[in-house]
Amino acid sequence: MSTIDREQLARLMAALPGDLGVLAEFIDAYGGRLAGVVGSILVGFGRRDVLRDDDEMMGLVVEAALVIQDNAAAWSPDGGALPWNWARKGIVSAVVRVIGHPQVEAEEERLASTPVESGAGVLDVHDVAARHPRLALLLEAIGRVDASERDRHVHLEYRLQSLLGDPSPAHTVAAPFGLTPANVRQIDRRMRTKLAALADLDGRYESLVDLPWITGRSAA
């Protein structure tokens, strides 16, 4: 995927609010990246059927662009986050409105090997954690390690995609974050090393040390 022209992006985002012509230009320029975000959400929701439907995908790409348009005035070109990552929560909500909410199934005794068995994307996992203490502890540990918010999100989504059975989780996660698959794997490896160190040093997290999530098993 080509490098982002930051000047063009800033110009389009500044002109985007309320202008359907600019919205069309924005989709033309960044539709592939919007599709990558939508695709990763659909995979996380277990809806590969929608991913294979070109008309449905085009509609969801437009929905994602509309979310960005509605919030474009609040986006800053100096913040570092690309609009489709910055607006991801709203895009998830838009996808849910169109396809319906995924069904989350997670059993307490299986969290050691599968923190979320099916249907939860990077944002929904926090809802599941409210009902499952060990997953909540893992998310707390992820929040404790010395890492950027982007790296935490990349790691979390990569792990979830892998556990949900995505055969190429690094490729799925790379596109919406503007990274390469190698970058994604490097970020995940650094995060797992930091989590393992935290589990060794802080007794509060010692029960997490053997989780496949941290040891790296089951990811590709």
N, C-alpha and C positions, 0 to 999 in steps of 0.2 A: 504494500500500500504506500502511495506517495506521501512525501513529507507535507505536513500542514503549512500552508502559507498563512502565517499569523496575521499579517497585515490585511489580507483579504478576509480572513475570519472576523477580525475586529470590525472591519467595515460593514460586513453583512449583519453581524449581531447588532451593531448600532442602528442600522436601518430597518431591522426586522420587525419591531413592534408595529402591528396594524397594517403592514404592507404585504398583500398577497403576492405581488410581483417579486418582491425580495424573498418571500417564503419559497417560491418556485426555484429561484436562483440558489437558495441555500440547500434545498433538497437535491438539486442537480449537482452541486459541488460536493456535498457531504452525505448523500444518500447511502453510499456504501458503508460509511462509518455508523450511520443511524441503524442500518440493517444489521451490522455487527452487534450493536447493543441490544436491539430487539431479539436477534437470534440467540444471544446468550441468556436472555430472560426466558425465552420460550424453552430452551434446553433445560434450564433450571426448573421450569414448571412441568417438565415432562411432556411438552406439546410440540414434538417434532413434526406432527401432522400439519400444524399451521406453518411451520418453518418450510415445509415442502410446497405450500400453496402460494404461488407467485402473487395472486390477487390479494390474498389476505396479508401477505408480507408488505406489499406496496401500501395497503391501507394502514398498517401499523407503523410503517416508516413515516407516513404523513402525520399520524397521530403523535409520534415522537417529535416531529418537527414543530407541530402546533404547541406542544408542551414547552419546547424551547422558545418559541415565539412569544407565548404568554408570559414568560419569565425573563425575556432577553434584557429588559432594562436593568435588571438586578445583577447581570453577569459582568464580571470585570476581566478585561484581557490581561490584567497583571496578576490574576490569582493563580495561574498555572493550570487549573483544571479545564479541560476542553468542555464545550457546552453539553455534549451528550453524556459525559461523565458527571458533570456538575448537576445536571437535571435528571439524573438516573432515577431517583426516587419517584419523581413525577411521571417519568416514562413507564416505570413499573406499574404505577396506578392506572395509567392509560391502557396498558396492555391488559391488565386485569378487567377493566371495564368492558373491553371488547371480547375477551375469550373466557371470562369467568375466573374466579379464584381457584388456584390449585388445591388439591387435597393433600394435606401433610400427614404422613404417618411415621411416627417415631416411637419406639418402645424403649423404656428406660434401660432394660437389661442389654440392649443392643447398641447403646451409645458408644461403647468402647471401640467398636469397629465401624459403626455407621452413625455419626452424629445426627444426620438428617437422612432418612431412608429415601424419601421421594418428595418432589414438589416444592421445595423451599429454595428461593433465590437468595441472593446475598442479603436482602433486606428482611425477608420473612424469617430467617433463622433466629432472629432476636425474639420473635413471638414464641417460637418453639422453646427457646431457652427459658422462658418464663415458667414453663411446666416441667423442665428437665434440669435439675441442679448441676449435673456434671457438664452439660453443654454450656450452661450459664457460667460455670467456673472457667471453662476453656475460653469463652468470649471475654471474660474478665482478664484472663492472662494475656490474650492478644492485645487488649487495650493497655496493658501494663508495660509491654516491651518497648524499647527505644526504637521507634520506627515512624515513618511518615504515615499520614492518614491514607494516602494512596497505596502504600505498600501493604497496609493492613487490609484494605479492600481487595487488592489483587490476590493476596494470600488466601483470604477467606473465600473468594469466589473460585479460585483455582482448586482449593480443597473440596469445595462443595460440588463443582462440576465433575471432579474425578470420582467422588463417592456416589454421584448420581449416574455413573456409568458412561460419561462422555469419553469416547475413545481418544480424543485429542484435546484435553482440557486447556493446555497451554495456548493452542491456536484459538480456541473459543474465547478465552479471556483476553488475549493480546489485542484483538481488534478494537473493542470498545474503550480500552485504556490507551490506545495509541502506542502500544509496545510491540516488540517481537516476541515470539514464543520463548526464545532463549532468555529474554529479559524476565518474562513471567516465571520461568523455572528458577532463575537466579534469586529473584525476590522471595519466592516460596522457600528456597533452601535457606536463605538468610533468616527468614522469619522462624522457620522450624528450629534452627540453631539457637536463636534467642529464646524461644519458648522452652526448649530443652534445658538451657542454662537457668532460666527462671524456675523451672520445676525442680532442678537440683538444689538451688540456693534457698528457695522459699518453701517451707513445709506446707504452706496453704495449697500449693499447686503440685505437690509430689505425686498425687494420684493420677496426674495427667501424663507422667513421663513415658509410659509405655503405650499411649494411644497411637494407633496407626496414623492419625492426623499429624502427630508430631514426628513419629519415626519415619514417615514418608512412604509407608507401604500403601498400595492401592492407587497411587497417582502415576500418570504417564506424562 
